[in-house]
Amino acid sequence: MSQQDSDRSSTPPRRRPDASMSLLTNVMDHSLDDGYAEAAALRKGGEALPRALRAKLWLAAGLVLAAAVVTVGAAEARISAPTLAKEREELISRIGTGTSDADDLEKSVDRLRDDVGDRQRQALQKHGGEKGELVALLSGATEVRGPGVKLVVDDAKEAPQGGGGPRESSGFTDTGRVRDRDMQRVVNGLWASGAEAIAVNGQRLTALSAIRAAGDAILVDNRPLVPPYTVLAIGDGQRLSTAFQDSADGQYLHVLQESYGVRTSISAQEQLRLPAAPSLIVRTAEPKAGAAEKRGADTGKGTS
């Protein structure tokens, strides 16, 4: 081996001038990204579509399908719109007709009820003889005016409003709510104290009236009332007020006020108006002929 060859083998390889700029060298050597490379390969043919392109195609197809569905739905709605509008108009017409018929029937019932009430009042006055007016008054068949007492009974301020349990009760109320038994005692106390006619919240009481409760409401002759309960009683105002407050039922109401917060107020009135009862039931009783004959026979036997 010559000395020249020995010198060449011992000399290290020369470094590239741009060896210290590897990043710039890499950028220059790989100037095209993968997307361009895939596009170039596609032009050459024989390779599948890129995933990004496939996703765009699927999205476009979905949009086209959605547009087609919306278009078809709009066309069907446009076709069926006249039919739906016609059915709606027919339904509105039927509702209006039914409402009108119901109103007419209600007016007819009111007229018949008033006619029956007038006939019953005439019957009471006719068969009552000299006491016809008194019978009509006590039965609630006629409107009445005169002095009397106004008694207002209301739930306690802290009493639950609605959903506080039924108003039926056999004893004192422990919730501050007026119960049906409370109103029964109030009305009976006024009758016993000398009241000639009584109305509760405008509802005239008769000999056949009933005060009951149904859940959360107090009923007077099956008509629901709401508190406060205003009781109007015809009679000698001051004397009636004093007699009621001194009675056992008046003391009962006083206990409700003092112990349970039930609110009450009573005052004598110079002039009150009580309406006639909305409906009456006329009942008559006649002795049997056999019973009358037997009484006569017994009387004759006793005097002989």
Buried (B, 14 or more C-beta within 10 A) or exposed (E): EEEEEEEEEEEEEEEEEEEEEEEEEEEEEEEEEEEEEBEEEBEEEEEEEBEEBEEEEEEEEEEEEEEEEEEEEEEEEEEEEEEEEEEEEEEEEEEEEEEEEEEEEEEEEEEEEEEEBEEBBEBBBEEBEEEBEEBBBBBBBBBBEBBBBBBBBBBBEEBEEEEEEEBEBEEBBEBBBBBBBBBBBBBBBBBBBBBBBBBBBEBBBBEEBEBBBEEBBBBBBEEEBEBBBBBBBBBBBEBBBBBBBEBEBBEBBEEBBEEBBBBBEBEBBEEBEBEBBBBBEEEEEEEEEEEEEEEEEEEEEEEE
